[in-house]
Amino acid sequence: MKAKVYVTLKKGVLDPQGKAVMGALKSMNFSEVRDVRIGKFMELDIDGKSGKEEEARLKEMCERLLANTVIENYRIEIE
């Protein structure tokens, strides 16, 4: 089973890396860019028994390691 995990900063959390990329894009004459937020994408190959069980395990992985839930949100997609 393949799972995709998307981790993004919560709204209101400053994103200095995103601001740096936005500044670089503007300096390269991409003036249409209004904002940039940087996140993480992970693809996991997992041995799974059932969709619900694996979703619970993936949620636990995110809560314990993959995302800092104080400042980040995460979204899981299971294929």
Jmol script that loads the backbone (N, CA, C; Angstrom):
load data "model"
ATOM      1  N   MET A   1       0.845  -1.168   0.000  1.00  0.00           N
ATOM      2  CA  MET A   1       0.000   0.000   0.000  1.00  0.00           C
ATOM      3  C   MET A   1       0.894   1.235   0.000  1.00  0.00           C
ATOM      4  N   LYS A   2       0.488   2.243  -0.728  1.00  0.00           N
ATOM      5  CA  LYS A   2       1.250   3.483  -0.815  1.00  0.00           C
ATOM      6  C   LYS A   2       0.451   4.593  -0.149  1.00  0.00           C
ATOM      7  N   ALA A   3       1.151   5.414   0.640  1.00  0.00           N
ATOM      8  CA  ALA A   3       0.506   6.544   1.301  1.00  0.00           C
ATOM      9  C   ALA A   3       1.306   7.806   1.006  1.00  0.00           C
ATOM     10  N   LYS A   4       0.578   8.899   0.867  1.00  0.00           N
ATOM     11  CA  LYS A   4       1.202  10.205   0.682  1.00  0.00           C
ATOM     12  C   LYS A   4       0.822  11.071   1.870  1.00  0.00           C
ATOM     13  N   VAL A   5       1.823  11.768   2.411  1.00  0.00           N
ATOM     14  CA  VAL A   5       1.590  12.651   3.548  1.00  0.00           C
ATOM     15  C   VAL A   5       2.048  14.052   3.153  1.00  0.00           C
ATOM     16  N   TYR A   6       1.145  15.010   3.290  1.00  0.00           N
ATOM     17  CA  TYR A   6       1.437  16.405   3.006  1.00  0.00           C
ATOM     18  C   TYR A   6       1.437  17.156   4.336  1.00  0.00           C
ATOM     19  N   VAL A   7       2.529  17.865   4.628  1.00  0.00           N
ATOM     20  CA  VAL A   7       2.645  18.629   5.860  1.00  0.00           C
ATOM     21  C   VAL A   7       2.809  20.097   5.489  1.00  0.00           C
ATOM     22  N   THR A   8       1.955  20.948   6.053  1.00  0.00           N
ATOM     23  CA  THR A   8       2.016  22.380   5.768  1.00  0.00           C
ATOM     24  C   THR A   8       1.956  23.167   7.070  1.00  0.00           C
ATOM     25  N   LEU A   9       2.514  24.363   7.035  1.00  0.00           N
ATOM     26  CA  LEU A   9       2.445  25.231   8.203  1.00  0.00           C
ATOM     27  C   LEU A   9       1.012  25.695   8.416  1.00  0.00           C
ATOM     28  N   LYS A  10       0.629  25.820   9.668  1.00  0.00           N
ATOM     29  CA  LYS A  10      -0.699  26.338   9.982  1.00  0.00           C
ATOM     30  C   LYS A  10      -0.774  27.800   9.578  1.00  0.00           C
ATOM     31  N   LYS A  11      -1.982  28.237   9.263  1.00  0.00           N
ATOM     32  CA  LYS A  11      -2.204  29.631   8.904  1.00  0.00           C
ATOM     33  C   LYS A  11      -1.783  30.508  10.082  1.00  0.00           C
ATOM     34  N   GLY A  12      -1.093  31.571   9.797  1.00  0.00           N
ATOM     35  CA  GLY A  12      -0.642  32.475  10.848  1.00  0.00           C
ATOM     36  C   GLY A  12       0.769  32.202  11.347  1.00  0.00           C
ATOM     37  N   VAL A  13       1.319  31.034  11.023  1.00  0.00           N
ATOM     38  CA  VAL A  13       2.702  30.723  11.401  1.00  0.00           C
ATOM     39  C   VAL A  13       3.623  31.326  10.345  1.00  0.00           C
ATOM     40  N   LEU A  14       4.617  32.075  10.790  1.00  0.00           N
ATOM     41  CA  LEU A  14       5.554  32.692   9.851  1.00  0.00           C
ATOM     42  C   LEU A  14       6.326  31.636   9.080  1.00  0.00           C
ATOM     43  N   ASP A  15       6.583  31.918   7.814  1.00  0.00           N
ATOM     44  CA  ASP A  15       7.295  30.994   6.939  1.00  0.00           C
ATOM     45  C   ASP A  15       8.473  31.728   6.293  1.00  0.00           C
ATOM     46  N   PRO A  16       9.609  31.830   6.993  1.00  0.00           N
ATOM     47  CA  PRO A  16      10.745  32.565   6.440  1.00  0.00           C
ATOM     48  C   PRO A  16      11.279  31.959   5.139  1.00  0.00           C
ATOM     49  N   GLN A  17      11.224  30.642   5.015  1.00  0.00           N
ATOM     50  CA  GLN A  17      11.691  30.005   3.776  1.00  0.00           C
ATOM     51  C   GLN A  17      10.770  30.391   2.612  1.00  0.00           C
ATOM     52  N   GLY A  18       9.478  30.402   2.853  1.00  0.00           N
ATOM     53  CA  GLY A  18       8.522  30.821   1.825  1.00  0.00           C
ATOM     54  C   GLY A  18       8.731  32.270   1.425  1.00  0.00           C
ATOM     55  N   LYS A  19       8.992  33.132   2.405  1.00  0.00           N
ATOM     56  CA  LYS A  19       9.244  34.554   2.120  1.00  0.00           C
ATOM     57  C   LYS A  19      10.515  34.719   1.277  1.00  0.00           C
ATOM     58  N   ALA A  20      11.551  33.931   1.582  1.00  0.00           N
ATOM     59  CA  ALA A  20      12.799  34.010   0.808  1.00  0.00           C
ATOM     60  C   ALA A  20      12.557  33.586  -0.643  1.00  0.00           C
ATOM     61  N   VAL A  21      11.798  32.510  -0.836  1.00  0.00           N
ATOM     62  CA  VAL A  21      11.489  32.050  -2.194  1.00  0.00           C
ATOM     63  C   VAL A  21      10.644  33.090  -2.914  1.00  0.00           C
ATOM     64  N   MET A  22       9.676  33.678  -2.221  1.00  0.00           N
ATOM     65  CA  MET A  22       8.847  34.706  -2.847  1.00  0.00           C
ATOM     66  C   MET A  22       9.702  35.905  -3.266  1.00  0.00           C
ATOM     67  N   GLY A  23      10.621  36.325  -2.409  1.00  0.00           N
ATOM     68  CA  GLY A  23      11.507  37.431  -2.760  1.00  0.00           C
ATOM     69  C   GLY A  23      12.359  37.118  -3.972  1.00  0.00           C
ATOM     70  N   ALA A  24      12.860  35.877  -4.042  1.00  0.00           N
ATOM     71  CA  ALA A  24      13.669  35.470  -5.192  1.00  0.00           C
ATOM     72  C   ALA A  24      12.834  35.463  -6.472  1.00  0.00           C
ATOM     73  N   LEU A  25      11.610  34.956  -6.400  1.00  0.00           N
ATOM     74  CA  LEU A  25      10.744  34.939  -7.578  1.00  0.00           C
ATOM     75  C   LEU A  25      10.439  36.355  -8.057  1.00  0.00           C
ATOM     76  N   LYS A  26      10.158  37.242  -7.117  1.00  0.00           N
ATOM     77  CA  LYS A  26       9.878  38.641  -7.488  1.00  0.00           C
ATOM     78  C   LYS A  26      11.112  39.273  -8.137  1.00  0.00           C
ATOM     79  N   SER A  27      12.293  38.974  -7.587  1.00  0.00           N
ATOM     80  CA  SER A  27      13.514  39.552  -8.166  1.00  0.00           C
ATOM     81  C   SER A  27      13.813  38.981  -9.553  1.00  0.00           C
ATOM     82  N   MET A  28      13.235  37.828  -9.861  1.00  0.00           N
ATOM     83  CA  MET A  28      13.390  37.218 -11.178  1.00  0.00           C
ATOM     84  C   MET A  28      12.253  37.642 -12.110  1.00  0.00           C
ATOM     85  N   ASN A  29      11.504  38.650 -11.678  1.00  0.00           N
ATOM     86  CA  ASN A  29      10.445  39.247 -12.487  1.00  0.00           C
ATOM     87  C   ASN A  29       9.174  38.395 -12.575  1.00  0.00           C
ATOM     88  N   PHE A  30       8.921  37.545 -11.578  1.00  0.00           N
ATOM     89  CA  PHE A  30       7.660  36.814 -11.496  1.00  0.00           C
ATOM     90  C   PHE A  30       6.743  37.578 -10.543  1.00  0.00           C
ATOM     91  N   SER A  31       6.297  38.739 -10.996  1.00  0.00           N
ATOM     92  CA  SER A  31       5.544  39.656 -10.135  1.00  0.00           C
ATOM     93  C   SER A  31       4.134  39.170  -9.819  1.00  0.00           C
ATOM     94  N   GLU A  32       3.649  38.156 -10.533  1.00  0.00           N
ATOM     95  CA  GLU A  32       2.294  37.659 -10.279  1.00  0.00           C
ATOM     96  C   GLU A  32       2.197  36.825  -9.001  1.00  0.00           C
ATOM     97  N   VAL A  33       3.333  36.416  -8.436  1.00  0.00           N
ATOM     98  CA  VAL A  33       3.325  35.605  -7.210  1.00  0.00           C
ATOM     99  C   VAL A  33       2.927  36.481  -6.032  1.00  0.00           C
ATOM    100  N   ARG A  34       1.867  36.085  -5.352  1.00  0.00           N
ATOM    101  CA  ARG A  34       1.364  36.870  -4.215  1.00  0.00           C
ATOM    102  C   ARG A  34       1.878  36.355  -2.885  1.00  0.00           C
ATOM    103  N   ASP A  35       2.076  35.028  -2.766  1.00  0.00           N
ATOM    104  CA  ASP A  35       2.568  34.451  -1.518  1.00  0.00           C
ATOM    105  C   ASP A  35       3.121  33.066  -1.797  1.00  0.00           C
ATOM    106  N   VAL A  36       4.070  32.629  -0.977  1.00  0.00           N
ATOM    107  CA  VAL A  36       4.650  31.293  -1.088  1.00  0.00           C
ATOM    108  C   VAL A  36       4.696  30.691   0.312  1.00  0.00           C
ATOM    109  N   ARG A  37       4.218  29.466   0.427  1.00  0.00           N
ATOM    110  CA  ARG A  37       4.312  28.716   1.679  1.00  0.00           C
ATOM    111  C   ARG A  37       5.034  27.408   1.353  1.00  0.00           C
ATOM    112  N   ILE A  38       6.028  27.068   2.138  1.00  0.00           N
ATOM    113  CA  ILE A  38       6.817  25.862   1.911  1.00  0.00           C
ATOM    114  C   ILE A  38       6.326  24.768   2.855  1.00  0.00           C
ATOM    115  N   GLY A  39       6.187  23.558   2.336  1.00  0.00           N
ATOM    116  CA  GLY A  39       5.753  22.425   3.151  1.00  0.00           C
ATOM    117  C   GLY A  39       6.608  21.210   2.861  1.00  0.00           C
ATOM    118  N   LYS A  40       6.129  20.062   3.308  1.00  0.00           N
ATOM    119  CA  LYS A  40       6.837  18.800   3.104  1.00  0.00           C
ATOM    120  C   LYS A  40       5.883  17.802   2.455  1.00  0.00           C
ATOM    121  N   PHE A  41       6.459  16.925   1.644  1.00  0.00           N
ATOM    122  CA  PHE A  41       5.705  15.846   1.016  1.00  0.00           C
ATOM    123  C   PHE A  41       6.472  14.559   1.257  1.00  0.00           C
ATOM    124  N   MET A  42       5.780  13.539   1.734  1.00  0.00           N
ATOM    125  CA  MET A  42       6.400  12.238   1.976  1.00  0.00           C
ATOM    126  C   MET A  42       5.573  11.154   1.322  1.00  0.00           C
ATOM    127  N   GLU A  43       6.254  10.192   0.734  1.00  0.00           N
ATOM    128  CA  GLU A  43       5.599   9.039   0.138  1.00  0.00           C
ATOM    129  C   GLU A  43       6.080   7.818   0.887  1.00  0.00           C
ATOM    130  N   LEU A  44       5.156   7.048   1.436  1.00  0.00           N
ATOM    131  CA  LEU A  44       5.501   5.878   2.230  1.00  0.00           C
ATOM    132  C   LEU A  44       4.942   4.625   1.585  1.00  0.00           C
ATOM    133  N   ASP A  45       5.757   3.586   1.484  1.00  0.00           N
ATOM    134  CA  ASP A  45       5.305   2.255   1.088  1.00  0.00           C
ATOM    135  C   ASP A  45       5.118   1.474   2.375  1.00  0.00           C
ATOM    136  N   ILE A  46       3.907   1.007   2.626  1.00  0.00           N
ATOM    137  CA  ILE A  46       3.634   0.343   3.897  1.00  0.00           C
ATOM    138  C   ILE A  46       2.929  -0.984   3.668  1.00  0.00           C
ATOM    139  N   ASP A  47       3.159  -1.913   4.587  1.00  0.00           N
ATOM    140  CA  ASP A  47       2.420  -3.168   4.596  1.00  0.00           C
ATOM    141  C   ASP A  47       1.161  -2.922   5.401  1.00  0.00           C
ATOM    142  N   GLY A  48       0.021  -3.138   4.788  1.00  0.00           N
ATOM    143  CA  GLY A  48      -1.215  -2.816   5.473  1.00  0.00           C
ATOM    144  C   GLY A  48      -2.205  -3.954   5.483  1.00  0.00           C
ATOM    145  N   LYS A  49      -2.987  -3.989   6.551  1.00  0.00           N
ATOM    146  CA  LYS A  49      -4.030  -4.995   6.675  1.00  0.00           C
ATOM    147  C   LYS A  49      -5.357  -4.450   6.174  1.00  0.00           C
ATOM    148  N   SER A  50      -5.722  -3.263   6.663  1.00  0.00           N
ATOM    149  CA  SER A  50      -6.975  -2.649   6.226  1.00  0.00           C
ATOM    150  C   SER A  50      -6.780  -1.149   6.125  1.00  0.00           C
ATOM    151  N   GLY A  51      -7.599  -0.512   5.330  1.00  0.00           N
ATOM    152  CA  GLY A  51      -7.484   0.928   5.132  1.00  0.00           C
ATOM    153  C   GLY A  51      -7.613   1.719   6.420  1.00  0.00           C
ATOM    154  N   LYS A  52      -8.602   1.363   7.252  1.00  0.00           N
ATOM    155  CA  LYS A  52      -8.832   2.106   8.486  1.00  0.00           C
ATOM    156  C   LYS A  52      -7.683   1.910   9.475  1.00  0.00           C
ATOM    157  N   GLU A  53      -7.185   0.689   9.558  1.00  0.00           N
ATOM    158  CA  GLU A  53      -6.075   0.400  10.480  1.00  0.00           C
ATOM    159  C   GLU A  53      -4.818   1.146  10.047  1.00  0.00           C
ATOM    160  N   GLU A  54      -4.536   1.117   8.750  1.00  0.00           N
ATOM    161  CA  GLU A  54      -3.348   1.809   8.253  1.00  0.00           C
ATOM    162  C   GLU A  54      -3.491   3.317   8.382  1.00  0.00           C
ATOM    163  N   GLU A  55      -4.690   3.833   8.175  1.00  0.00           N
ATOM    164  CA  GLU A  55      -4.902   5.269   8.341  1.00  0.00           C
ATOM    165  C   GLU A  55      -4.626   5.687   9.789  1.00  0.00           C
ATOM    166  N   ALA A  56      -5.049   4.870  10.725  1.00  0.00           N
ATOM    167  CA  ALA A  56      -4.787   5.163  12.140  1.00  0.00           C
ATOM    168  C   ALA A  56      -3.293   5.128  12.429  1.00  0.00           C
ATOM    169  N   ARG A  57      -2.592   4.165  11.850  1.00  0.00           N
ATOM    170  CA  ARG A  57      -1.131   4.064  12.045  1.00  0.00           C
ATOM    171  C   ARG A  57      -0.425   5.264  11.428  1.00  0.00           C
ATOM    172  N   LEU A  58      -0.861   5.674  10.235  1.00  0.00           N
ATOM    173  CA  LEU A  58      -0.257   6.836   9.586  1.00  0.00           C
ATOM    174  C   LEU A  58      -0.510   8.105  10.392  1.00  0.00           C
ATOM    175  N   LYS A  59      -1.709   8.231  10.940  1.00  0.00           N
ATOM    176  CA  LYS A  59      -2.013   9.387  11.779  1.00  0.00           C
ATOM    177  C   LYS A  59      -1.078   9.414  12.989  1.00  0.00           C
ATOM    178  N   GLU A  60      -0.860   8.240  13.585  1.00  0.00           N
ATOM    179  CA  GLU A  60       0.058   8.151  14.724  1.00  0.00           C
ATOM    180  C   GLU A  60       1.478   8.555  14.312  1.00  0.00           C
ATOM    181  N   MET A  61       1.915   8.121  13.132  1.00  0.00           N
ATOM    182  CA  MET A  61       3.252   8.499  12.636  1.00  0.00           C
ATOM    183  C   MET A  61       3.365  10.016  12.500  1.00  0.00           C
ATOM    184  N   CYS A  62       2.323  10.631  11.949  1.00  0.00           N
ATOM    185  CA  CYS A  62       2.320  12.084  11.770  1.00  0.00           C
ATOM    186  C   CYS A  62       2.343  12.801  13.111  1.00  0.00           C
ATOM    187  N   GLU A  63       1.502  12.351  14.036  1.00  0.00           N
ATOM    188  CA  GLU A  63       1.411  12.992  15.344  1.00  0.00           C
ATOM    189  C   GLU A  63       2.709  12.861  16.140  1.00  0.00           C
ATOM    190  N   ARG A  64       3.399  11.731  15.973  1.00  0.00           N
ATOM    191  CA  ARG A  64       4.588  11.481  16.787  1.00  0.00           C
ATOM    192  C   ARG A  64       5.896  11.921  16.141  1.00  0.00           C
ATOM    193  N   LEU A  65       5.965  11.965  14.788  1.00  0.00           N
ATOM    194  CA  LEU A  65       7.246  12.242  14.150  1.00  0.00           C
ATOM    195  C   LEU A  65       7.172  13.124  12.910  1.00  0.00           C
ATOM    196  N   LEU A  66       6.288  12.829  11.986  1.00  0.00           N
ATOM    197  CA  LEU A  66       6.337  13.459  10.665  1.00  0.00           C
ATOM    198  C   LEU A  66       5.914  14.921  10.648  1.00  0.00           C
ATOM    199  N   ALA A  67       5.058  15.328  11.596  1.00  0.00           N
ATOM    200  CA  ALA A  67       4.591  16.706  11.640  1.00  0.00           C
ATOM    201  C   ALA A  67       4.721  17.252  13.064  1.00  0.00           C
ATOM    202  N   ASN A  68       5.059  18.511  13.152  1.00  0.00           N
ATOM    203  CA  ASN A  68       5.042  19.211  14.434  1.00  0.00           C
ATOM    204  C   ASN A  68       3.653  19.820  14.551  1.00  0.00           C
ATOM    205  N   THR A  69       2.756  19.131  15.236  1.00  0.00           N
ATOM    206  CA  THR A  69       1.345  19.514  15.227  1.00  0.00           C
ATOM    207  C   THR A  69       1.065  20.829  15.956  1.00  0.00           C
ATOM    208  N   VAL A  70       2.056  21.391  16.627  1.00  0.00           N
ATOM    209  CA  VAL A  70       1.881  22.705  17.232  1.00  0.00           C
ATOM    210  C   VAL A  70       1.810  23.771  16.144  1.00  0.00           C
ATOM    211  N   ILE A  71       2.635  23.621  15.109  1.00  0.00           N
ATOM    212  CA  ILE A  71       2.707  24.640  14.058  1.00  0.00           C
ATOM    213  C   ILE A  71       2.365  24.117  12.663  1.00  0.00           C
ATOM    214  N   GLU A  72       2.129  22.807  12.523  1.00  0.00           N
ATOM    215  CA  GLU A  72       1.886  22.234  11.202  1.00  0.00           C
ATOM    216  C   GLU A  72       0.587  21.434  11.165  1.00  0.00           C
ATOM    217  N   ASN A  73      -0.026  21.425   9.994  1.00  0.00           N
ATOM    218  CA  ASN A  73      -1.155  20.550   9.679  1.00  0.00           C
ATOM    219  C   ASN A  73      -0.632  19.441   8.772  1.00  0.00           C
ATOM    220  N   TYR A  74      -1.358  18.334   8.717  1.00  0.00           N
ATOM    221  CA  TYR A  74      -0.981  17.267   7.790  1.00  0.00           C
ATOM    222  C   TYR A  74      -2.239  16.692   7.156  1.00  0.00           C
ATOM    223  N   ARG A  75      -2.011  16.110   5.978  1.00  0.00           N
ATOM    224  CA  ARG A  75      -3.091  15.458   5.228  1.00  0.00           C
ATOM    225  C   ARG A  75      -2.551  14.151   4.699  1.00  0.00           C
ATOM    226  N   ILE A  76      -3.323  13.091   4.803  1.00  0.00           N
ATOM    227  CA  ILE A  76      -2.908  11.754   4.379  1.00  0.00           C
ATOM    228  C   ILE A  76      -3.771  11.303   3.206  1.00  0.00           C
ATOM    229  N   GLU A  77      -3.125  10.737   2.195  1.00  0.00           N
ATOM    230  CA  GLU A  77      -3.835  10.097   1.079  1.00  0.00           C
ATOM    231  C   GLU A  77      -3.318   8.679   0.959  1.00  0.00           C
ATOM    232  N   ILE A  78      -4.231   7.714   0.961  1.00  0.00           N
ATOM    233  CA  ILE A  78      -3.859   6.308   0.817  1.00  0.00           C
ATOM    234  C   ILE A  78      -4.311   5.821  -0.542  1.00  0.00           C
ATOM    235  N   GLU A  79      -3.383   5.200  -1.272  1.00  0.00           N
ATOM    236  CA  GLU A  79      -3.713   4.693  -2.619  1.00  0.00           C
ATOM    237  C   GLU A  79      -4.042   3.210  -2.558  1.00  0.00           C
TER     238      GLU A  79
END
end "model"
wireframe off; spacefill off
backbone 0.3
color backbone group
